[in-house]
């Protein structure tokens, strides 16, 4: 699979960058659309996304580099070559969350409501962004027979894209992309629930993504490691527990208490 989409002079535009750009546009667009329903100012949401994306990308890169320091220590300049791949979604989520937390506190806005508005767009952006890994030939699983992939009814172009140096690999990027896409559909369905609590979508996102990522990560051969453990699985367990605890706390609230669909009462001033 050729990672280069097209070239302008000596400047190469890679599919990885294109897929990330599409993911960002889709994710931010969905957030702005949902935020409008609750009368959040567009400027407030757009500025929040701007800073969350910047620090999210930085966090995703730092996270990846730290757990691959042996690779980058001899060539520090390559740390800045993000178009070659090497972004860890958990690092991006953590850094992005911290940015949104600070931003919401600055303007006295409820964090859980904002994250609820954001998570459907985030998980759909993740589904799209994983295709950047496909074009880079990364985030794949173990060696597998071509016939096995054919029996899974995987499209031929993906099967051949997983032919790396004459060896076929499990397209774990595809498994995660489909899991995130399904999660997006489920989140949208849950969002229509009349008695949905504030924070419910966020907690469900944490549970859903963490379950899928934990099992898919067990198939990958290029995982970030901490000792003998896969970092993504450790983080997935932590986020899963946080999500479950959040759902348990919400279940103790009254039926009509703290509903997601209640109008936003916060007046935001710049």
C-alpha positions in Angstrom: 0.0 0.0 0.0 1.4 3.3 -1.1 1.3 5.8 1.9 1.6 8.8 -0.4 -1.7 10.2 -1.8 -0.1 12.7 -4.1 2.9 14.9 -4.5 3.3 18.6 -5.1 6.9 19.1 -6.3 9.1 17.5 -3.6 6.3 17.8 -1.0 4.4 14.5 -0.4 0.9 14.5 0.9 0.3 11.2 2.8 -2.9 9.4 3.3 -2.2 9.3 7.0 -2.5 13.1 7.2 -5.6 13.2 5.0 -7.4 10.6 7.1 -6.6 12.5 10.3 -7.8 15.8 8.7 -11.1 14.2 7.7 -11.5 12.7 11.2 -10.9 16.1 12.8 -13.4 17.8 10.5 -16.1 15.2 11.1 -15.5 15.1 14.9 -15.6 18.9 15.3 -18.6 19.2 13.0 -20.7 16.8 15.0 -19.7 18.5 18.3 -20.7 21.9 17.0 -24.0 20.6 15.7 -24.9 19.0 19.0 -23.6 21.9 21.0 -25.9 24.3 19.1 -28.9 22.4 20.5 -27.9 23.5 24.0 -27.2 27.1 23.0 -23.4 26.9 23.5 -21.8 29.7 21.6 -20.1 28.5 18.4 -17.0 30.5 19.2 -16.8 28.8 22.6 -16.9 25.3 21.2 -14.7 26.0 18.3 -12.0 27.6 20.4 -12.2 24.6 22.8 -11.8 22.2 19.9 -8.9 24.2 18.6 -6.9 24.0 21.8 -8.0 20.4 22.6 -6.8 19.3 19.1 -3.4 21.0 19.4 -2.6 19.6 22.9 -4.3 16.3 22.0 -1.9 15.8 19.0 1.1 16.9 21.2 0.0 14.5 23.9 -0.6 11.7 21.4 2.9 12.1 20.0 4.6 12.5 23.4 2.9 9.4 24.7 4.0 7.4 21.6 7.6 8.7 21.7 8.0 8.0 25.4 7.0 4.3 25.0 9.2 4.1 21.9 12.2 6.1 23.2 14.7 3.5 22.1 13.7 4.1 18.5 13.8 7.9 18.8 16.8 8.4 21.1 19.3 8.0 18.2 17.4 10.3 15.9 15.5 13.0 17.9 14.6 14.9 14.7 12.3 12.1 13.7 10.1 12.9 16.7 8.6 15.7 14.7 7.8 13.6 11.7 4.2 12.9 12.7 3.2 12.4 9.1 5.1 9.1 9.2 2.7 7.9 11.9 3.2 7.4 15.6 0.3 8.9 17.4 -1.2 7.1 20.4 -4.9 7.7 20.8 -4.8 7.3 24.6 -2.2 10.0 24.9 -4.4 12.2 22.7 -7.5 11.5 24.7 -5.8 12.2 28.0 -4.2 15.5 26.9 -7.4 16.6 25.1 -9.5 15.8 28.2 -7.1 17.9 30.4 -7.3 20.8 28.0 -11.2 20.6 28.0 -11.2 20.4 31.8 -9.1 23.6 32.1 -11.2 25.3 29.4 -14.5 24.4 31.1 -13.3 25.6 34.5 -12.2 28.9 33.0 -15.6 29.6 31.7 -17.5 27.8 34.5 -19.1 25.3 32.2 -20.0 21.8 33.3 -17.4 19.4 32.0 -19.6 16.2 31.9 -22.1 17.9 29.5 -19.4 19.0 27.2 -17.8 15.6 27.1 -21.2 14.1 26.4 -21.6 16.4 23.5 -18.1 15.5 22.2 -17.8 11.7 22.5 -20.0 10.7 19.5 -17.8 12.8 17.3 -14.6 11.5 19.0 -15.4 7.8 18.5 -16.4 8.4 14.8 -13.2 10.3 14.3 -11.3 7.4 15.7 -13.1 5.1 13.3 -11.9 7.3 10.4 -8.5 7.9 11.7 -7.6 4.2 11.9 -7.6 4.1 8.1 -4.5 6.3 8.3 -2.8 3.3 10.0 -3.9 1.1 7.1 -2.1 3.3 4.5 1.0 3.4 6.7 1.0 -0.4 7.1 0.9 -0.2 10.9 -1.4 -1.1 13.8 -1.8 -4.6 12.4 -2.1 -8.0 14.0 -0.1 -11.2 13.8 0.8 -13.1 10.6 -2.2 -14.9 9.0 -3.0 -16.9 5.9 -4.6 -15.0 3.0 -7.3 -17.7 2.9 -8.2 -16.8 6.5 -8.8 -13.2 5.6 -10.8 -14.2 2.6 -13.0 -16.4 4.8 -13.7 -13.4 7.0 -15.2 -11.7 3.9 -12.7 -8.8 4.1 -12.6 -6.7 0.9 -9.7 -7.6 -1.4 -8.1 -4.2 -1.3 -7.7 -4.5 2.5 -6.4 -8.0 2.2 -3.7 -6.9 -0.3 -3.0 -3.8 1.8 -2.2 -6.2 4.7 0.3 -7.9 2.4 3.4 -6.3 3.9 6.7 -7.5 2.3 5.0 -10.7 1.1 3.4 -11.5 4.5 -0.3 -11.2 5.4 -1.3 -9.7 8.7 -4.6 -9.4 10.6 -6.1 -6.0 9.8 -6.6 -5.0 13.5 -7.0 -1.4 12.3 -10.2 -2.5 10.6 -11.5 -4.3 13.6 -11.1 -1.2 15.7 -12.5 1.0 13.1 -15.6 -1.1 12.8 -15.9 -1.3 16.6 -15.7 2.5 16.8 -18.3 2.9 14.0 -20.7 0.6 15.8 -20.0 2.5 19.0 -20.9 5.7 17.3 -24.2 4.2 16.2 -25.0 3.0 19.7 -24.1 6.3 21.2 -26.4 8.2 18.8 -29.2 5.7 19.8 -28.6 6.2 23.5 -28.5 10.0 23.0 -32.2 9.8 22.1 -33.1 8.2 25.4 -35.5 10.5 27.3 -34.0 9.9 30.7 -30.3 9.9 29.8 -28.2 11.5 32.6 -25.5 14.0 32.1 -22.3 12.1 31.9 -24.0 8.9 30.6 -22.7 9.2 27.1 -19.1 9.8 28.3 -19.2 6.8 30.7 -20.6 4.6 28.0 -17.9 5.7 25.6 -15.2 4.8 28.1 -16.7 1.4 28.6 -17.4 0.6 24.9 -14.1 1.8 23.5 -12.1 0.2 26.3 -13.6 -3.2 25.9 -13.0 -3.3 22.2 -9.5 -1.8 22.5 -8.5 -4.3 25.2 -9.3 -7.4 23.1 -8.1 -6.0 19.8 -4.9 -4.9 21.4 -4.2 -8.5 22.4 -4.0 -9.3 18.6 -1.6 -6.5 17.7 2.2 -7.1 17.3 3.3 -3.4 17.5 1.9 -2.5 20.8 3.5 0.0 23.2 4.9 -1.9 26.1 5.5 -1.2 29.8 7.5 -4.1 31.1 5.8 -7.2 30.0 2.4 -5.5 29.7 0.7 -3.7 26.8 0.1 -0.1 27.8 -3.1 0.2 25.8 -4.6 -2.7 27.8 -3.6 -1.2 31.1 -5.2 2.1 30.2 -8.3 0.4 28.8 -8.8 -1.4 32.1 -8.5 1.9 34.0 -10.9 3.7 31.7 -13.3 0.8 31.8 -13.4 0.9 35.6 -14.0 4.7 35.5 -16.8 4.3 33.1 -18.5 1.6 35.1 -18.2 3.6 38.3 -19.7 6.6 36.6 -22.7 4.6 35.3 -23.2 3.1 38.8 -23.2 6.6 40.4 -25.7 7.8 37.8 -28.0 4.9 38.4 -28.5 6.1 41.9 -30.0 9.4 40.8 -33.7 10.0 40.4 -35.4 9.3 37.1 -35.9 13.0 36.3 -32.7 14.2 37.9 -29.8 15.7 36.0 -31.1 14.9 32.5 -28.9 15.3 29.5 -31.7 16.8 27.4 -32.4 19.7 29.8 -31.7 23.1 28.3 -28.3 24.6 29.0 -28.6 27.3 31.7 -25.0 28.5 31.6 -24.3 31.9 30.3 -20.8 32.0 28.8 -19.0 35.4 28.6 -15.6 36.0 27.0 
